[in-house]
Amino acid sequence: MSKKPSPRKKTTRGKSSRRETASAASRLTRGLLGAVATFVAVGVLALLAALWVYQGPGPAAPSGETTTVVLRKGSSLPEIASSLQKGGVIGSSSIFMTAAKLTGAARSLKAGEYEFKSRASMASILDAIRRGRIVRHWITVPEGLTSDMVMDILNKSDVLTGEAATPPEGAILPETYEVQRGEDRAAVLQRMMDDRDKVLNALWASRQPGLPFASKEEAVTLASIVEKETGLPEERPRVAAVFVNRLRTGMRLGSDPTIIYGISRGRPLGRGILLSELRRPTPYNTYLIAGLPPTPIANPGRAALAAVLNPAKTGDLYFVADGTGGHVFASTLEQHNANVAKWREIERQRAAKTGG
């Protein structure tokens, strides 16, 4: 009788191997997920920190309430970021550059002088530079200054740099000009001269016909005399008419400011004109010379130039102070003498009150 083969025992090695493999895979997955979670967490924290640096309060000003930083023309993004960090207005140049690139501001950052408040955010600083909110400086050239006096103003400015030669008398347009820190004096002066040419050319093109001078240069010379004779805008066309009428009739201009220019090149004398100075021959003494002096005696403004090229249509040949800051005009010597007598009386009354 044959024996039945005994049944084989079931082995557990395959199942155990599969369980170990699954367990190892599970541990690896958990490890990877943990690493990813850690990386994400670190990334989120880094992003939050960067956002805080970008949008939160920045460094305190090294001194005072503001910090000034000058970004030179042509600066690259790294140079701008470095200048801001060295100036103490941002804490991280790398975050600034990243923000500038991500926001698109890197393509439109503007050079110039900037003033930032203490603890200003990097976001506000980047926006200010993108919009070009630079510190604005102004230089004012009053009407009627000589070119030497204008150069005094330019040379005293601590905003400008470089040197510039004194321009010819009457070559500058008196105005208020915006300048930037570090701008060259010669460049600013050239702007003033170019503006004068533009204004003069436009006024000359629409000038009144029949004026008794043939060139723009002569017009500027007469305008400089008008400028020095009155500070009242409404009087300029009428004062211009007096001198135009005198030129037409061959009368001497008889202008006191021309005498002063011949003595001091237009610097104030600090006193009245002496009789000996009225009689002293100089190229500018219009009591003695006929016609216009050889050059302007100051830099006339836009209104004086316009007055000379379009003077009032009057028969006036004389004017004298009226005691109120203005002048009284006359077409005859008899009228003028009466007006002068009134002015002398005003002077005597004032002297009596002051004891002088």
Backbone torsions as a table, in degrees:
resi	resn	phi	psi	omega
1	MET	NA	123.7	-175.0
2	SER	-78.8	148.1	179.8
3	LYS	-88.9	140.2	176.2
4	LYS	-76.1	137.4	178.0
5	PRO	-63.0	136.5	-179.0
6	SER	-72.0	139.6	-179.0
7	PRO	-64.7	143.0	179.9
8	ARG	-73.7	143.6	176.0
9	LYS	-75.5	136.8	178.5
10	LYS	-70.0	128.0	179.5
11	THR	-87.5	148.5	-179.0
12	THR	-109.3	2.9	-175.4
13	ARG	-64.7	-40.3	-178.2
14	GLY	-64.5	-44.1	179.4
15	LYS	-64.3	-41.4	-179.0
16	SER	-63.0	-40.1	180.0
17	SER	-64.3	-42.0	179.8
18	ARG	-65.3	-39.0	178.7
19	ARG	-63.3	-40.1	179.5
20	GLU	-65.7	-40.6	178.9
21	THR	-63.1	-45.2	179.3
22	ALA	-62.9	-39.6	179.5
23	SER	-65.4	-41.3	178.4
24	ALA	-63.9	-42.4	179.0
25	ALA	-63.3	-39.4	179.3
26	SER	-64.1	-42.8	179.6
27	ARG	-63.9	-40.0	179.2
28	LEU	-64.1	-42.4	179.4
29	THR	-62.8	-45.4	178.8
30	ARG	-62.2	-37.1	178.7
31	GLY	-65.4	-44.1	179.1
32	LEU	-64.0	-44.1	179.1
33	LEU	-61.6	-39.7	178.3
34	GLY	-64.2	-41.3	179.3
35	ALA	-65.0	-42.8	178.9
36	VAL	-63.0	-43.5	179.7
37	ALA	-61.7	-41.8	178.3
38	THR	-64.2	-43.8	179.8
39	PHE	-61.8	-44.5	179.1
40	VAL	-62.9	-43.0	-179.8
41	ALA	-62.5	-43.9	177.8
42	VAL	-63.3	-42.2	179.2
43	GLY	-62.0	-43.0	179.0
44	VAL	-63.1	-44.0	178.9
45	LEU	-62.7	-41.0	178.6
46	ALA	-64.1	-41.3	179.6
47	LEU	-64.6	-43.5	178.6
48	LEU	-63.0	-38.8	178.3
49	ALA	-65.3	-41.6	179.2
50	ALA	-64.7	-41.2	178.4
51	LEU	-63.7	-37.1	178.2
52	TRP	-66.0	-42.7	177.8
53	VAL	-63.4	-36.3	-176.4
54	TYR	-76.1	-44.3	-173.3
55	GLN	-102.8	-17.0	-178.2
56	GLY	-82.6	-179.4	179.6
57	PRO	-61.1	139.9	179.0
58	GLY	-90.5	-169.3	-179.5
59	PRO	-64.9	152.7	174.9
60	ALA	-72.1	148.2	178.4
61	ALA	-62.0	138.1	178.6
62	PRO	-55.5	-33.5	177.4
63	SER	-156.0	140.9	179.1
64	GLY	75.9	-163.2	-176.5
65	GLU	-98.2	-11.9	-178.4
66	THR	-137.9	163.0	175.3
67	THR	-130.3	133.2	179.4
68	THR	-102.7	132.0	177.8
69	VAL	-130.7	133.0	178.4
70	VAL	-106.6	121.5	177.4
71	LEU	-102.7	116.5	-174.4
72	ARG	-71.9	154.4	179.1
73	LYS	-64.8	133.6	-180.0
74	GLY	88.3	7.2	-179.5
75	SER	-65.6	139.3	174.5
76	SER	-80.4	167.6	179.0
77	LEU	-59.6	-45.5	177.0
78	PRO	-60.9	-37.2	179.1
79	GLU	-66.6	-41.7	178.0
80	ILE	-61.8	-47.3	-179.8
81	ALA	-61.8	-41.5	179.1
82	SER	-64.2	-41.9	179.6
83	SER	-62.7	-39.5	-179.6
84	LEU	-68.4	-39.9	179.7
85	GLN	-69.5	-41.9	178.1
86	LYS	-65.3	-32.2	178.1
87	GLY	-74.3	-12.7	177.0
88	GLY	84.9	21.4	-179.0
89	VAL	-103.6	-16.6	172.6
90	ILE	-129.7	155.5	-178.2
91	GLY	-96.0	-18.9	-177.0
92	SER	-142.9	116.7	178.0
93	SER	-70.9	-32.5	-178.4
94	SER	-68.4	-41.9	177.4
95	ILE	-65.6	-39.0	178.1
96	PHE	-60.6	-47.0	-179.3
97	MET	-64.1	-40.5	178.4
98	THR	-62.6	-45.4	179.5
99	ALA	-63.1	-40.5	179.9
100	ALA	-62.4	-38.6	179.9
101	LYS	-72.8	-44.0	-177.6
102	LEU	-66.2	-35.6	-178.0
103	THR	-86.5	-9.0	-177.4
104	GLY	83.0	0.2	-178.1
105	ALA	-70.7	-20.5	-176.5
106	ALA	-59.1	-25.2	-177.9
107	ARG	-83.4	-8.6	-173.1
108	SER	-136.6	28.5	176.9
109	LEU	-75.6	137.0	-171.6
110	LYS	-113.1	138.2	179.4
111	ALA	-74.3	164.9	176.9
112	GLY	138.9	-172.8	179.7
113	GLU	-97.8	127.4	-178.2
114	TYR	-122.0	145.6	176.4
115	GLU	-122.5	119.0	-175.9
116	PHE	-113.6	138.8	177.5
117	LYS	-70.4	151.6	177.0
118	SER	-57.9	135.1	-179.9
119	ARG	64.8	24.7	175.1
120	ALA	-64.5	141.4	-179.5
121	SER	-70.9	153.9	177.5
122	MET	-62.5	-34.3	178.8
123	ALA	-60.9	-44.6	-179.9
124	SER	-68.7	-33.7	178.7
125	ILE	-67.5	-45.5	178.6
126	LEU	-62.1	-41.0	179.7
127	ASP	-65.0	-40.1	180.0
128	ALA	-63.5	-40.5	-178.9
129	ILE	-73.3	-35.4	177.5
130	ARG	-65.5	-38.0	-179.0
131	ARG	-86.5	-7.3	178.5
132	GLY	71.1	40.9	-179.9
133	ARG	-82.5	67.8	-175.8
134	ILE	-79.7	161.4	173.6
135	VAL	-69.1	131.1	-176.5
136	ARG	-102.9	128.7	178.1
137	HIS	-116.0	146.4	-177.3
138	TRP	-129.5	142.7	172.3
139	ILE	-123.9	122.7	-179.1
140	THR	-104.4	127.5	175.0
141	VAL	-108.9	105.4	179.5
142	PRO	-65.4	153.5	177.9
143	GLU	-66.7	142.2	174.1
144	GLY	89.0	4.3	175.5
145	LEU	-79.0	149.9	173.0
146	THR	-77.0	166.5	179.3
147	SER	-65.0	-33.7	175.6
148	ASP	-61.2	-40.9	-179.8
149	MET	-68.4	-36.8	177.0
150	VAL	-63.2	-41.6	178.3
151	MET	-64.8	-32.2	175.0
152	ASP	-58.9	-42.9	-179.9
153	ILE	-64.7	-47.4	-178.2
154	LEU	-64.7	-40.8	-177.1
155	ASN	-71.4	-26.0	179.2
156	LYS	-80.9	-14.3	-178.0
157	SER	-70.4	127.8	177.0
158	ASP	-89.2	3.8	177.8
159	VAL	-88.7	-35.7	-175.3
160	LEU	-86.3	161.1	179.1
161	THR	-130.6	167.8	176.3
162	GLY	79.0	178.0	-179.2
163	GLU	-119.4	157.2	178.8
164	ALA	-145.9	143.6	178.4
165	ALA	-80.2	148.8	178.4
166	THR	-66.0	127.1	-178.7
167	PRO	-79.3	168.4	176.6
168	PRO	-60.3	152.5	178.3
169	GLU	-61.3	134.9	177.2
170	GLY	84.9	4.1	-175.4
171	ALA	-87.6	-7.1	-173.8
172	ILE	-108.2	143.3	173.4
173	LEU	-95.0	114.2	177.6
174	PRO	-65.5	120.2	179.1
175	GLU	-159.0	180.0	169.4
176	THR	-100.7	123.9	-174.3
177	TYR	-114.5	137.3	173.7
178	GLU	-84.9	132.6	179.4
179	VAL	-131.1	160.3	178.0
180	GLN	-113.3	150.5	178.1
181	ARG	-59.5	132.6	-179.8
182	GLY	89.3	-3.7	179.9
183	GLU	-69.4	144.4	-176.5
184	ASP	-75.3	135.6	-179.9
185	ARG	-59.2	-40.4	-179.3
186	ALA	-62.5	-36.4	179.2
187	ALA	-68.5	-41.3	177.8
188	VAL	-63.7	-44.0	179.7
189	LEU	-62.0	-39.2	178.9
190	GLN	-64.1	-36.9	175.9
191	ARG	-61.2	-42.1	179.6
192	MET	-63.1	-38.7	-179.7
193	MET	-73.4	-39.4	178.3
194	ASP	-64.2	-39.9	178.9
195	ASP	-64.6	-39.0	177.4
196	ARG	-60.7	-43.2	-179.6
197	ASP	-63.2	-41.3	-179.8
198	LYS	-63.0	-46.4	-179.4
199	VAL	-64.8	-45.6	-178.5
200	LEU	-63.0	-42.6	-179.6
201	ASN	-62.8	-41.1	-180.0
202	ALA	-67.4	-43.2	179.6
203	LEU	-69.0	-37.6	179.3
204	TRP	-63.6	-36.6	-178.6
205	ALA	-65.8	-26.2	-178.5
206	SER	-113.9	26.4	-175.8
207	ARG	-70.2	158.8	177.4
208	GLN	-68.1	136.7	-179.9
209	PRO	-71.4	153.2	174.1
210	GLY	79.6	19.8	178.9
211	LEU	-71.3	147.6	-174.0
212	PRO	-85.7	36.8	171.8
213	PHE	-147.7	151.1	-168.4
214	ALA	-108.3	-5.0	-175.1
215	SER	-136.9	160.9	176.6
216	LYS	-63.6	-37.3	-178.5
217	GLU	-61.4	-40.9	177.9
218	GLU	-67.1	-35.5	177.3
219	ALA	-63.0	-41.2	178.8
220	VAL	-65.0	-39.3	179.1
221	THR	-61.2	-47.1	179.1
222	LEU	-66.7	-37.3	179.1
223	ALA	-64.2	-33.5	178.7
224	SER	-66.8	-33.8	177.5
225	ILE	-69.7	-43.9	177.2
226	VAL	-59.6	-42.6	-179.6
227	GLU	-58.5	-40.9	-177.2
228	LYS	-79.8	-18.6	-176.3
229	GLU	-84.0	-26.0	-178.4
230	THR	-147.9	141.8	175.5
231	GLY	-102.7	2.9	-179.1
232	LEU	-94.6	118.6	-178.3
233	PRO	-55.4	-39.7	-176.5
234	GLU	-70.1	-17.5	-179.2
235	GLU	-86.9	-19.6	-170.9
236	ARG	-56.9	-45.9	179.8
237	PRO	-61.9	-32.9	-178.5
238	ARG	-78.3	-38.2	174.5
239	VAL	-63.3	-41.7	177.2
240	ALA	-59.8	-39.2	179.8
241	ALA	-62.4	-38.2	178.6
242	VAL	-58.9	-49.3	-177.0
243	PHE	-71.0	-35.0	175.8
244	VAL	-64.1	-43.4	178.9
245	ASN	-64.0	-38.0	178.2
246	ARG	-65.5	-41.8	178.1
247	LEU	-62.6	-39.1	-179.2
248	ARG	-66.5	-35.7	-177.0
249	THR	-91.8	-4.3	-180.0
250	GLY	84.7	8.7	177.0
251	MET	-74.1	150.8	173.4
252	ARG	-72.4	148.1	-175.4
253	LEU	-69.5	-35.4	176.1
254	GLY	56.9	49.8	-177.3
255	SER	-103.6	123.1	179.4
256	ASP	-59.1	-41.8	-179.9
257	PRO	-58.1	-28.2	178.4
258	THR	-69.2	-33.9	177.0
259	ILE	-64.7	-44.6	-179.4
260	ILE	-61.5	-39.9	-179.8
261	TYR	-64.4	-37.4	178.5
262	GLY	-67.4	-22.6	-179.5
263	ILE	-90.8	-48.6	-170.2
264	SER	-125.7	12.9	-174.0
265	ARG	55.9	35.9	172.7
266	GLY	91.2	-5.4	176.0
267	ARG	-69.2	140.8	-179.2
268	PRO	-57.5	138.3	179.4
269	LEU	-77.8	-26.4	-176.7
270	GLY	78.4	13.3	-178.6
271	ARG	-163.7	176.6	175.6
272	GLY	-76.6	166.0	178.1
273	ILE	-77.9	133.0	-179.8
274	LEU	-80.6	154.1	177.3
275	LEU	-59.8	-37.4	178.8
276	SER	-63.9	-31.3	178.8
277	GLU	-75.7	-32.8	174.5
278	LEU	-62.0	-31.7	-176.5
279	ARG	-94.7	-3.9	-176.0
280	ARG	-80.5	124.0	179.8
281	PRO	-71.6	124.9	168.7
282	THR	-140.5	161.8	177.8
283	PRO	-62.3	-13.0	-175.0
284	TYR	-108.0	-2.6	-177.1
285	ASN	-78.7	95.7	-175.9
286	THR	-77.6	1.9	167.9
287	TYR	-79.5	-20.7	-176.4
288	LEU	-112.4	-32.9	-177.7
289	ILE	-93.1	155.2	175.9
290	ALA	-92.1	145.2	175.9
291	GLY	75.5	-154.1	-175.6
292	LEU	-85.0	151.9	172.2
293	PRO	-68.1	169.0	-172.8
294	PRO	-68.4	-26.0	179.4
295	THR	-141.8	168.4	170.6
296	PRO	-60.9	159.8	178.9
297	ILE	-107.7	3.2	179.5
298	ALA	-172.1	-176.6	175.1
299	ASN	-103.5	103.4	-177.6
300	PRO	-74.9	150.3	178.2
301	GLY	-84.6	178.8	-178.2
302	ARG	-57.1	-42.9	-176.2
303	ALA	-67.7	-38.8	179.3
304	ALA	-67.8	-39.8	176.8
305	LEU	-62.2	-43.7	179.5
306	ALA	-64.4	-37.9	-179.0
307	ALA	-64.8	-40.2	-178.9
308	VAL	-70.9	-35.3	-178.1
309	LEU	-85.2	-14.2	173.5
310	ASN	-142.2	67.4	-176.0
311	PRO	-70.6	161.1	174.8
312	ALA	-63.9	149.0	179.6
313	LYS	-94.6	91.0	-179.3
314	THR	-134.0	170.7	174.1
315	GLY	-101.1	14.4	-176.7
316	ASP	-65.2	138.7	175.8
317	LEU	-125.3	-7.3	-174.7
318	TYR	-141.3	155.6	168.4
319	PHE	-156.9	152.8	179.5
320	VAL	-149.0	156.3	-178.9
321	ALA	-58.8	146.2	-178.5
322	ASP	-108.5	2.3	178.0
323	GLY	90.0	-4.9	-179.5
324	THR	-113.6	6.6	-176.3
325	GLY	102.2	-10.1	178.5
326	GLY	-112.1	-159.6	-177.6
327	HIS	-134.4	157.4	172.7
328	VAL	-113.4	138.0	-171.5
329	PHE	-110.0	156.3	180.0
330	ALA	-149.4	149.9	178.3
331	SER	-102.4	-11.7	179.1
332	THR	-126.4	156.5	179.8
333	LEU	-65.2	-34.8	179.8
334	GLU	-62.5	-45.6	177.0
335	GLN	-62.4	-41.5	-177.9
336	HIS	-64.1	-43.2	180.0
337	ASN	-61.3	-37.6	177.6
338	ALA	-65.5	-40.4	178.3
339	ASN	-66.4	-38.5	178.1
340	VAL	-63.8	-41.2	179.5
341	ALA	-60.6	-40.6	178.0
342	LYS	-63.7	-40.9	-180.0
343	TRP	-65.8	-39.9	178.8
344	ARG	-63.2	-36.6	178.4
345	GLU	-66.5	-40.2	176.2
346	ILE	-60.7	-42.1	178.9
347	GLU	-62.5	-41.9	-179.9
348	ARG	-64.9	-41.3	179.4
349	GLN	-63.9	-41.8	178.9
350	ARG	-65.9	-40.1	179.3
351	ALA	-64.3	-37.8	179.7
352	ALA	-65.5	-38.1	179.8
353	LYS	-68.7	-34.2	-177.7
354	THR	-93.8	-6.1	-179.8
355	GLY	74.5	18.6	-178.6
356	GLY	-108.3	NA	NA
